């Protein structure tokens, strides 16, 4: 079984920075660090088994099947599997509306 490279797109890195900042502000830096490390662990785990995630239902309903997602607690890691690499496109709070988040991202000029 081959291992894939895992690439975190700049938009996904920004997502994680925002999540970390929010948790630091509303809870604690220790909790924010804990969440960041676990989410990064989920991302790293995709090197070995990238096909295990499912298609985000909001995208699948639109016929967009090139993206997959994994969850850790309330967070969604949205990614795409290429020939040799897995690209993490977004790290989102699952309590938020994915379609609204994607629309907001598109209006900012980045698809992720």
N, C-alpha and C positions, 0 to 999 in steps of 0.2 A: 504494500500500500504506500502510495507516495504522499509526502507532506507538501502542502501548499504554503507559499509565502502569504502572510497576512499583512495587508496594507490598510492603514486607517486614513481615509480621505480627510482633507483639512476641515470639511464641514462636520464630520463625525468627531474629530478632535475638539472642535469648537463646542459641539454638543456636550461632550464630557466635561470640558472646562466649565460650562454653564451649570451643569448638574452639580459639579463639585462646589462651585461658588454658592449655589442656592442652598445646598445641604449645610455648608459651613455657616451660612448666615442664619438658617432656621433651626439648626440642630447643633452640630459641633464639627470641628476640623477632623477629629478622630473618626466620626461617623462618615464624613465625606471621603476621607482616605480609604476607609473600609469599602465603601461602595465603589469607588474608582478602581481599587485593586480587583474586586470581584468582577466588575464589568470587563476590565482588561483581560482577566483570566478567561472569561467567556469568549472574547475575541481571539485570544491565543489558541483556544481549544479548537477553533475552526481549521487550524493547519492540518489536523489529522482527519477530521470527519466533517467536511463542509456541507455535505448533502443532508445532514440530519435535521436541519431547520425546515420549517414549513413556509409556504408562501403567505405573505401578509394578506389577510382576507380582503382588506380594502383595495389592494392592488389586484388581487386575483379576480375580483368581481369586474374589473375593468379589462381583464385579459392580459395583464402585465404579470408574467410568470418568471422573469429573469431574476427577481429578487427573492431572498429568503429571510427568515428572521429566527432569532433565538430570544428567549426571555430569561431574565434574572430579576426576581422580585418584581417591582413594577416597571422595569426597564426593558426596552426592546432594542435589540441590535439588528439592524437591517443591513444585509450584505448581498453581494453578488459573487458567484463562483465563476472564475475564468479558467483558462487552460492550466495555468501554473500558479495563480494567485487568487486569494479571496480578498475582495475589497469591501471594507466596512464603510457604508455610505451614511449611516445615521445611527445615533444612540439617543433614544427618545424615552420619555416617561410615558408608560402605557396608559396612564390616566388621562392623557391628552388625546385629542382627536388627530389621528394620523393624516387625514385628508387636509385638515386645516394647517397642520405643520408643514406638509409638503407644499401647499399653496403659498404659505408664507415664505418658504425657502425659494420657491420659483420666482416670487416677486422680488426677492433680494438678489436674484441673478445666479444662484447656484443650485444645481440639482442634487449634488451630493454624490 
